[in-house]
Amino acid sequence: MGAVRLRRPLDPGGDGAVTLPSHSDTPPSAQAGYRHELYPYTGRDEFLQGTVGFIQEALDDGEAVVVAVPEDKASLLRSQVPEDGTVRYVDTSAVAHHPGRLIGAWQDWIKEQAAGGRPVRGIGESPWAEVRSPAQAEQLRYHEWLLNKAFADGPAWWLLCPYDTAGDKAALGQLTRCHPQIRSGGRSTPCTDYDPQAPFDFIPLSHPCDPYEEFIYASGDLPALREKISACAEQLGLADRRLRELQLAATEIATNSIRHGGGHGTLRTWSEEQRLVCEFRDAGYIADPLAGRHRPTSTQAGGRGLWLAHQLCDLVEIRSTPDTGTTIRLHTCLTG
């Protein structure tokens, strides 16, 4: 496919512009609320065809655009759509591999780009080709489902999620459960596989790797808990800032166990796939699947522990039911 030039609203007709198919019969301004759709594609040309067409529609309708994609895809798009005040490319390096940080990032990007009251569209593609573990892949997919809850009551905006079908075909089937709409041939249709009621623990946690250390903690045991984590971390070569960050996150999670999980909990530590995993189990129940995903406000009394854990650890897994209690796993990479 040759270069795809945009028909900029202030440059009618464009020089050699490609007329791209309409995405929907209903203009975005008439579609209230958050719109979230999956765009399966194969290869460079289909990626550009779908994403450039999406941006063109936004410009035609006077909307701003946020592009949050891996750098190789961003370079492709920049060659067709230069950045300006209307189209913004954001640096995703600090959040792309950390699913728990992405909702807060999108809240910031949309707020900044919506200055002046402009409607906003986003293009967000996770770095699926660089996923480091099955747990990270599961959490990225879970993040896609949580987006529907996070923005259900917020300002209206439209997010397109490209996914290269040359990758994991099974993952594509799981992603269709997370997106209310799907794009094909430049048009959007309802996604029949979308599951708006997916349970909070719909992906079971894997079993701990043997050997693992176990420590039961209660009020007054936080210094001993940190010592246990330090001993395990130092054996694996984790030290300095990264160890201090893990200890802070662990202290927050264990404190929540003591305060809200029956007064005590169980810590398990082990290593797998170049990661140190700290697992916390208690009898408490976290009813809100978005707990820890929104940035706490300056006046908020509690709820900062999970947010901090997401910011300080490479990955956080949470499973919680009224019957089984809560399990939280903090993952810290030992390399990179």
N, C-alpha and C positions, 0 to 999 in steps of 0.2 A: 504494500500500500504506500502511495506517495504521501507527501506532506499534506496534512489536513489543516486548512486555514480556517480560522473562525471568522464568522460574519459579525464583527463588532457592531453594537448598536449605533455607534457614532461614525461607522464606516460602512454605509449600506452597500450591499452587494459584495463587498470584499474583493480582493484580487484573487481570482481562481478559487473562490470559496466552494466547499462541498456542501450541498444541501443534505442535511442529516435528518432522519426520520423523527417525527414527534414522539416524545416519550409517553405521553398520555393524552387522552382526549380532554381531560380536565386540567385547566391551568393551575399551577401550584398555589396561586393566591386564593383559589376556591377550595383548597384542600386544607382543612383546619388540622392543627396538631402536628405531632411528629410523624414523619413518613420515613420508613426504613426499608430499603430493598436491596436484594442480592443481585449482583451482576456476574453470572458465570461467563467466562471467556476462555479462549485458548490462544495464546501467543500474543506477540506485540501488536499486530494489526487490529485484532479484535479488542484488545485493551484500549488502544487509542480511539478506535471507532466509537466505543461506548462512552468513554470518559470525556472525550472532546465534544461529542454530541450533547452530553449532559451539561457541560459547561456552557455550550452555545445556547441551550435553552434557558439557562440561568441568566445569561447576559441579555438575551432577547426580552426577558421578563423583568429586567432591572434588578436582578438579585446579585448578591455577593457570593463568593465561593471560597471555601477552605479546602485545601488539598493536603491530606495526611497519608502519604504512601511511602513505601521504601524508596531509598534514594535512587536506585536504578530506574524505577517507574517515574519518579519525579523528574528525572533528567529527560526521559522520553516526552513527558507532558510539557515540560518547559520549552522544548524545541518547537512545539506547536502553539502553546499558550504561554507567553511570557508573563511573569508576575507583574502586577500593578496594584493600584488601590482596590480593585474589584476582585481580582483573583490572587489569593495568598497561599503560598506554599509554607507549611510549618515543619519545623525540625522535630521529628518523632523519636530521635535516638534515645532520649531519656525515658520514654514511656512505652515504646512499641513492644518490647519484650516483657513488659510488666502489666498484665491485664488489669490489675487492681487500680492502676493509676490512670487508665484511659478515660473513664467517665469524667473525672475532674478536669483532665486536659481538654476534652471536647467542650465542657462547660466554659472554660476560659477562652478557647478559640472562637466559639460561636459568639460569646459576649463581645469580644474585641471586634469581630468582623461585622457585627450587627449594629455598630455605631451609626447613629443617624436614622435608626429605624428601618434599615434595609432588610428585606427577607434574605435568608442565608441557605445555601446548599453546601453539603460537605461530600467529599470523596475520601473514604477511609478504607485502606487495605492493610491488613496485618501481614507481618513478614513470615508467611507460612513456610517459605523455603528455608528459613533460618531457625525454625522451632527447635529448641534444645532438648525437650523431653516430652513424653506423652502427657505428663501433668500440665505442662505449659500449654500444649495444644488444647487440652480439655478446658483450661481456664480461658483461653482466647475465645473458644466457641461459647462458653458460658457468658463471657462478657458481651458477646453479640446479642444474646437473649436478654441480658439485663438492661441493655440500652433501651429496650422498649418500655421498661418500667421507669428507668431513670428520667426519661424525657416525656412521659405520658401526659404530665400536667404542666409542662413548661411551655416556652415560646414555640411557635410553629417553625419547623425547619425540616430539611429533607436530606437524608444521608444515603448515598450510594456506596455499596460495599463490593468492590470487584473481588473475584476469586478465580484463580487460574485453574481450570479443570485438568490441566496436564499434571497436577499434583495428586493428592490423595482423594480418590473418588468417594471413598467412604465418608470422608470429612465433608464433602459437598452435600451428601444426604443429611448429615447432622446439621449443617448450616441452614438448610431449607426450613428446619424446625424453628429457627431463630429469627427469620425475616418474614414479616407479613406480606411483602410483595417481592416479585422477581422480575427482572428485566431481560427481555430477549427481542432481538431484531429492532431495538430502539423503542420498544413499547413495554409498558408495565402491566402485569396482571397479578391478581391475588395468588399468594403461594399456598397451595392446598395442604402442604405439610406443616405449615406454621402452627406451633403449639403455644397458645397464650397462657396455659396453665401448667407449664413444665414445673415439676416439683423442685424444691430447693436442693435436694440431694439426688438429682436424677443420674449422676455419674458416681458410682461407688468409689471410695478410695482404695488404692492398692494396699496390700499387706506390708507392714514394716519389713525392711530388709534385716536379716540376721547377719551378724549379732547386733542387738540394740541394747542400750542402757535404759533403765527405768527408774524413776524417782517420784515418790508420792509427796506432794507439797501441800502445805496449809499456811495459815497466818503465821508469820515469823520465819518462814522458810525461804524467802526470796534470796537472801545472800547465798544460801547453800545451793539453790537452783542455779544461780548465775555461775557458781563455782563448777557445778556439774557440766554446764554448757561450755565453759572455758576449757575445762580439761579435755572434753571431746574435740572442741575446735582446734586446740593447739596440737593435738595428735595428728590432725589433718592439715596443718599448716595455715589455718585461718587465724589472723591476728590483727592487731592495731585497729584502724578505723572500722573495718568490716566486722570485727569481733565486737567492738563497742556498739555498733548499730544493732547487731543481732541481740546482744544482751539487753539493750533498751527495749526492743520489740518484744522479747521474751518476758521481760518484767511487766510490760503492759498487759500482755495476754494472760499471764499467771495471776496478776492482780484482779483482772476481770473474773477469772475462775473463782478466786477467793470471795469476791464481793457478790457475784451473781450466779455462781455455779455450784452452790451448796457448801461453800467454805473450804473446799479443797479440790485438787485435781491431780492428774498423772502426767508426768513428762516422760516422753520417750525420745531418744536421740539415736540417729544412725546416719550412715553415708550411703549414697547411691548416685551413680552417673555424675560424678564430680560435683556433688552437692551435699551439704550438711542439712539434714532435715530434723527439725525440732517439732514434735507433735504434742499437743496439749489436749487432754480429755477431761471433761467435767460433766456435771448433771444439769447444767443450765440449758437454756433454749434461746436461740437468736431467731426471732420471728421475721425480721426484715432482711430479705436477701441482698439489699443494697447497703447494709451496715458496713461502714468503712470505705465506701466508694465515693461518697460526697465529702468535699472538704469541710471540716467543722467551721462554724461561724465563730467570731470573736466572743460572742455572748453565750455560746453553747456550754452547758454545765458538764456534760459527759460525752461519751462516744468518740473520744479521740484515740483510744488504744488501737483499734483495728485500722483506722486511717494511718497512724504512724507505722504500724506493721507493714502495710502495703508500700509505704514510702521507703522503708529501711531494708526490706527483704526483697529478694529477687522474685519470689512467688509466694502467694498466700492461698491456701486451700481451706475452705470452711464447709463443714457439713453439720447440720443441726436439725433435730426433730424433737418434738415433745417427749417421745418414748425413749429415745436412745441418748439424748443429751447432745453435747457439742464436741466436735473434734476440729481443731485448727492446726494446720501444718505450715510452718515457716521454712522456706527453702532459701539457702544461701549458697551461691556458686563458689566453688573453691578455686576456680581459675577464671581469668578474664574479668 
